[in-house]
Each structure stands twice: as structure tokens, then as C-alpha cells.
Amino acid sequence: MGFLRWGGLVARAALFVSTHSGELPFTARASYTQNTFDAVTALQNWYDVSTGLWATTGWWNSANCLTVLADWALIDRTGASNNMSIATVISNTFANAQNTVATAQKTVSLNGTVSSKYIYYKRDIAARGFSNFLNEYYDDEGWWALAWIRSWDVTQNDAFLSIAEVIFSDMRNGTDDTCGGGIWWSKDRKYKNAIANELYLSVAASLANRVPGRKDYYLDIAKREWAWFKSSGMINENKLINDGLKINSDGSCVNNGLNTWSYNQGVVLGGLAELSVASGDKSYLSEAVGIAKAAIMLLSDHTGVLHESGGCEPNCGGDGSQFKGIFVRNLRYLQSVAPQDAFRVAIQANANSIWATNRDETSNRLGISWTGPVSAGGGPNASTHSSAMDVLVAAIAVS
């Protein structure tokens, strides 16, 4: 594939330093800012202009690559606009990625590990494409909806907010009264899981805060979704969220006891932060803080560095390699409205470890194990790298 090679990187880096030298002393924030710029440069070596996607990773992962770039652009507008043209990347992905002709297939192992497979076609008109960023899986759709919401935050281009609404409308078609409510994972309606429902909550609450004239519509959906999720049984007695629900033969639904993946502890934090802002109800933040503290305790080693739940690391597959960054991204969203010293310390500790021990010093590419080595699990790739970048971006924001 014809990857976009960002020319003149040395000159661009020099420009970055010069344009920032008057803004900040060389503090921790300045260091995180420079590290993130270097990581963005590395990520874009995987970017394929022709598809609008990032090579070496999957469809939903590319949505997360776009999201971390948008989050960075919101924090460092000078670097994003002058040096890396993130708005151009956003527009190119919008134009080209939804033209992808592909099929998606996912499987769930006995412990809840998800494996995604995307088969892309060049001229197979019989294959289902991903027009409007829709496919067979509601969680994939939710990732793209969030990516376009964050892209709208950067650009104020209403086309991005409109596509997020189109995606959400399709997601809403996946809800019914099985298990008392909630959205199905996929359009074959066989599994109700945490991640699809957390994304549904987060997209609804995010749209409530952004779409003029439709706040009440989206806010009502978000409130009802959280009320259902909270009572669904997926949040266990330790305030951790298991993977999903088991549907019994009598139609009752119970926590399936599958793994408490890091991203299941994460997306809900961002969703509740948005819901609190939209509703003015601070009680949502208290619930989010409880989940976040429980997750940090579960995931952190004795040095404060996060590792994926379930012991899969470093061989977590193409999906699991994205999870931890999603957790930290949403922890940062929560920190912005419910600051906690513990959250700031956790974010900074992980950012420091990633850059010191989990980086290819030649290319600045980042791997899956945030304590290193960078080659663990056969990486790095665009998934492991963008996941670690979420932490670097978060570190700028909290420093």
C-alpha cells in the first residue's frame, strides 16, 4: 500500500520546537508534548492515504488511531495544524475509509477474548462495504461515531457530527427488550456485552452535549442506557465490569463472569463524564470514580504501570492490544471533570514508563507492554502504538 510519508520531518520537528519554545519552559508538560509529537510522526508512517486507514491494524482500531490524533489536536493545536495537518488527515479518512469494501467477522473465546478479522476487497461489488462507517458490529460503529465526534471537536465540520448521528441511529436499531434493554454486540443478535453498551452510552451522551436542538433526545437515551447498564449485572461486586451477559434458557440474564478487560473499565468513564456534563448530575461522576479506582487497582503492577487484565499481555491479539490506551484515554476524560491525584499519578507513571522502556529509539514506535521491551508480542504496530499514544496525550492534559 502507498503509505503517506510525512516529508521533511527534521524540519518539521525543528519548527515544532521553535513554535513552542515561547509557550512553555522545559517542564514535564513540555517533555510530554515533545514525546507525543514524535509519536504522532511515527504513527503516520503507517497511514495509507488511499484508504484513509492505518496499516498493520484493523477497522475499529483505525477509528481509535483517528481519535487519539483528534485528542492530541485539541490539546496541541499548534503542533497539529502547523506541523502535522491533522485536519487534513481527518478529512481524508472521512472521504476514503467509508468507501472501503469489506466484510467483518469476530469470534469470542471461552475467556471472552475477541478476535476481529476484516477482509478488504478492491472490486468485489458483492461484498458488503462500510459505507457511512456501518458494518455488522455495533461496537465497531460506536468507535467510529466517537472518532467523528472528536473530529468535529477539532474542526467544527458539521459533516462529522452528522455522520456520528447516522451511525448512532443504526446503533439504536440494535436495541430491544432482551435482558431488559441494552444493545446487541452484532446484528446477528446473539450476545449483549459491555463494550457495545458502553459505546452506546458514550455516543448518546456525547451527542447530547453537541447537537443543537436534540439535547433532550440524546440525553434521555443516555440516562436510560446507564440505568439499564447499572442494573444489568455486568458490574460485579468489586466495581469491575465483566465482558457481558449470559442469556439463560428462561430468558433471564446474568453476568457471564468473563474477563474484566481494561477497555470495559474505560469507555464507561468517558460516557459517564459526558452524561454528567449533559445532565448536570454529579452522581454519575461518583459512580465513574469508583469504577476507575477499582480498575487501577486491578490493572497496575507495584510500580503503577498498567497491564492487561487476564494475563494475556503481551499476546493479546489485534483487539486486546488496543484496550489499555482506551482505558487511559477515558480516565483522562474523567479526570477533566472529576480530578483525582491518583488518576494524574497513574497517567504520568505510565507515560514515563512507555517512553523510557517501551520505545524503539530509532523510530519512536511503541509496543504493547508498557514496561517493555518494545518488541514484546511481535510489535510494535499501529494498534500498540496508538494505544500507548493515548497515554502520552493524557499526560500532556494532566500535567
SVG drawing of the C-alpha trace seen along z (x, -y; Angstrom):
<svg xmlns="http://www.w3.org/2000/svg" viewBox="-38 -33 56 56">
<polyline fill="none" stroke="black" stroke-width="0.4" points="0.0,0.0 1.0,-3.6 1.7,-4.9 1.7,-8.6 5.3,-9.6 5.4,-12.9 8.2,-14.7 10.7,-17.0 10.4,-15.5 13.6,-17.0 12.5,-20.5 9.0,-19.9 10.5,-18.9 12.6,-22.0 9.6,-24.1 7.7,-22.4 10.4,-23.2 10.6,-26.8 6.9,-27.5 6.6,-26.0 9.7,-27.5 7.9,-30.7 4.9,-28.9 6.4,-26.6 9.6,-26.1 11.1,-22.6 8.7,-21.2 7.1,-17.8 4.3,-19.1 6.8,-20.3 8.5,-16.9 5.2,-15.0 4.3,-17.4 7.5,-16.7 7.3,-13.0 3.8,-13.0 4.8,-14.9 7.5,-12.3 4.9,-9.5 2.4,-11.2 5.1,-11.4 5.8,-7.6 2.1,-6.7 1.7,-8.5 4.2,-6.3 1.5,-3.6 -1.1,-5.9 -2.4,-4.9 -3.7,-8.0 -5.6,-5.8 -7.7,-4.0 -7.7,-6.6 -6.8,-3.8 -3.7,-2.7 -1.8,0.3 -1.0,3.2 -4.2,3.0 -8.0,3.4 -11.0,1.4 -12.1,0.5 -8.5,-0.1 -8.2,-2.7 -11.1,-4.6 -9.0,-4.7 -6.0,-5.9 -8.1,-8.8 -9.5,-9.5 -6.0,-9.8 -4.9,-12.2 -8.0,-14.3 -7.5,-14.3 -3.9,-15.4 -5.0,-18.1 -7.4,-19.5 -4.5,-19.8 -1.7,-20.9 -3.4,-22.9 -0.1,-24.4 1.6,-21.1 -1.5,-19.5 -2.2,-22.3 1.2,-23.7 3.3,-20.6 1.1,-17.5 -2.0,-18.8 -4.3,-16.6 -7.4,-18.3 -6.2,-17.0 -5.8,-13.5 -9.3,-13.7 -10.9,-14.9 -9.0,-12.2 -10.1,-9.4 -13.7,-10.7 -13.6,-10.7 -11.8,-7.4 -12.3,-5.0 -16.1,-4.7 -15.5,-3.7 -13.7,-0.5 -15.4,2.6 -15.0,5.3 -16.5,7.9 -16.1,8.2 -16.0,11.4 -15.5,11.6 -15.1,14.6 -15.2,14.8 -13.0,17.3 -14.0,19.1 -12.5,16.4 -14.0,13.6 -11.1,12.7 -12.4,11.2 -10.6,11.7 -11.6,9.5 -10.9,10.3 -11.5,7.8 -11.3,8.9 -10.8,6.0 -11.7,6.1 -10.8,3.8 -13.5,4.7 -15.9,7.2 -19.2,5.4 -21.0,8.4 -19.2,7.8 -20.8,5.6 -18.9,2.3 -18.6,0.0 -20.4,-3.0 -21.3,-5.6 -18.9,-3.7 -21.6,-1.0 -20.9,2.7 -22.1,5.9 -20.9,5.0 -22.4,2.2 -19.2,1.8 -17.2,1.1 -19.8,-1.6 -19.5,-3.1 -15.8,-3.5 -16.2,-5.4 -19.0,-7.5 -16.7,-8.6 -13.9,-9.3 -16.1,-11.6 -17.4,-13.4 -13.8,-14.1 -13.0,-15.1 -15.9,-17.6 -14.5,-19.0 -11.3,-19.7 -12.7,-21.1 -16.3,-22.1 -17.1,-20.5 -20.8,-19.6 -20.4,-16.7 -18.5,-14.8 -21.2,-15.4 -23.9,-14.4 -22.2,-11.1 -21.9,-10.3 -25.7,-10.8 -26.2,-8.5 -24.1,-5.8 -25.9,-6.3 -29.3,-5.9 -28.1,-2.5 -26.8,-1.5 -30.2,-2.3 -31.7,0.3 -29.7,2.8 -31.6,2.3 -34.5,4.4 -36.0,5.7 -33.9,8.9 -32.2,8.8 -34.5,5.8 -32.8,3.5 -29.4,2.6 -27.9,3.0 -26.7,6.2 -23.0,6.7 -23.7,7.6 -26.5,7.6 -27.0,11.4 -28.3,10.6 -26.6,13.4 -24.6,11.5 -25.2,8.5 -21.9,7.3 -20.3,4.5 -18.4,2.7 -21.2,2.2 -23.4,0.8 -20.7,-1.5 -20.1,-2.8 -23.9,-3.3 -24.0,-5.3 -20.9,-7.4 -22.1,-8.3 -25.5,-9.2 -24.2,-11.4 -21.6,-13.0 -24.2,-13.9 -26.4,-15.4 -23.6,-17.8 -23.0,-18.8 -26.1,-18.5 -28.2,-21.7 -31.9,-21.2 -31.6,-17.5 -30.1,-17.5 -33.2,-16.1 -33.5,-13.3 -29.9,-12.1 -29.8,-12.8 -33.0,-10.7 -31.4,-7.7 -28.1,-8.1 -29.9,-8.2 -32.0,-5.1 -29.0,-3.2 -27.0,-3.9 -29.9,-2.9 -30.2,0.3 -26.4,1.0 -26.1,0.3 -28.8,2.8 -27.8,5.4 -25.4,7.3 -22.3,6.7 -20.8,4.6 -19.6,7.1 -19.2,6.8 -15.7,5.4 -17.0,2.5 -15.3,4.1 -17.2,4.7 -17.2,8.2 -17.4,8.8 -21.1,9.4 -24.3,11.2 -25.3,14.9 -28.9,15.4 -30.5,18.3 -33.0,20.7 -35.8,19.0 -34.8,15.6 -33.2,14.2 -29.7,12.6 -26.8,12.8 -23.1,11.7 -21.2,14.2 -18.1,13.9 -15.8,13.4 -12.7,11.2 -12.7,7.7 -10.9,6.2 -9.3,2.8 -11.4,1.1 -14.6,2.3 -13.5,0.3 -12.6,-2.7 -15.3,-3.6 -17.9,-3.8 -15.8,-6.6 -15.9,-8.8 -19.6,-8.1 -20.4,-9.0 -18.3,-12.1 -20.3,-13.3 -23.6,-12.3 -22.7,-14.3 -22.0,-17.4 -25.2,-16.9 -27.4,-16.4 -25.7,-18.5 -25.9,-15.4 -22.6,-14.9 -23.7,-11.5 -22.6,-10.0 -19.1,-11.1 -19.1,-9.4 -20.0,-6.1 -17.3,-6.6 -14.6,-7.4 -15.5,-4.1 -15.0,-2.1 -11.8,-3.9 -10.2,-3.3 -11.1,0.4 -9.7,0.7 -6.4,-1.0 -6.0,1.4 -6.7,4.4 -4.5,3.4 -1.4,1.8 1.8,3.5 3.8,2.5 5.3,-0.4 2.0,-1.8 2.3,-0.6 -0.9,0.9 -1.1,4.4 -4.0,6.0 -6.4,8.0 -6.5,11.7 -2.8,12.1 -2.9,12.1 -0.1,9.5 2.0,9.4 0.0,11.8 -3.4,10.1 -4.1,10.3 -5.1,7.5 -8.0,6.4 -6.5,6.6 -3.5,4.6 -5.8,1.5 -7.5,1.9 -5.3,0.2 -4.9,-3.0 -8.7,-3.3 -8.9,-2.9 -6.3,-5.7 -8.0,-7.9 -11.3,-7.7 -9.6,-8.0 -8.3,-11.4 -11.8,-12.4 -13.0,-11.6 -10.0,-13.5 -11.0,-16.6 -14.3,-16.8 -13.6,-14.9 -9.9,-15.5 -8.1,-12.9 -4.4,-12.9 -4.5,-9.1 -5.6,-9.4 -2.9,-12.0 -0.2,-10.0 -1.3,-6.8 -1.3,-8.6 2.1,-10.1 3.7,-6.9 2.6,-5.0 3.6,-7.8 7.1,-7.8 7.4,-4.0 6.3,-3.9 8.8,-6.4 11.7,-5.1 11.2,-1.3 8.7,-0.6 10.1,-2.7 12.1,-1.9 14.6,-4.8 15.3,-4.8 11.7,-5.1 9.9,-6.1 7.4,-3.3 5.7,-2.0 4.8,1.6 2.1,3.4 4.0,3.9 4.3,0.5 7.3,1.9 9.0,3.1 10.6,4.5 9.1,2.7 9.3,6.0 7.1,7.9 4.2,9.7 5.8,9.2 5.1,5.5 5.0,2.6 2.2,1.9 -0.4,-0.8 -2.6,0.7 0.0,1.0 1.5,-2.4 -1.8,-4.3 -2.8,-2.7 0.4,-3.9 -0.1,-7.3 -3.4,-7.7 -1.3,-7.7 1.1,-10.3 -1.7,-12.6 -3.3,-12.1 -0.1,-13.0 0.0,-16.4 -3.5,-17.1 -3.0,-16.3 0.5,-17.9"/>
</svg>
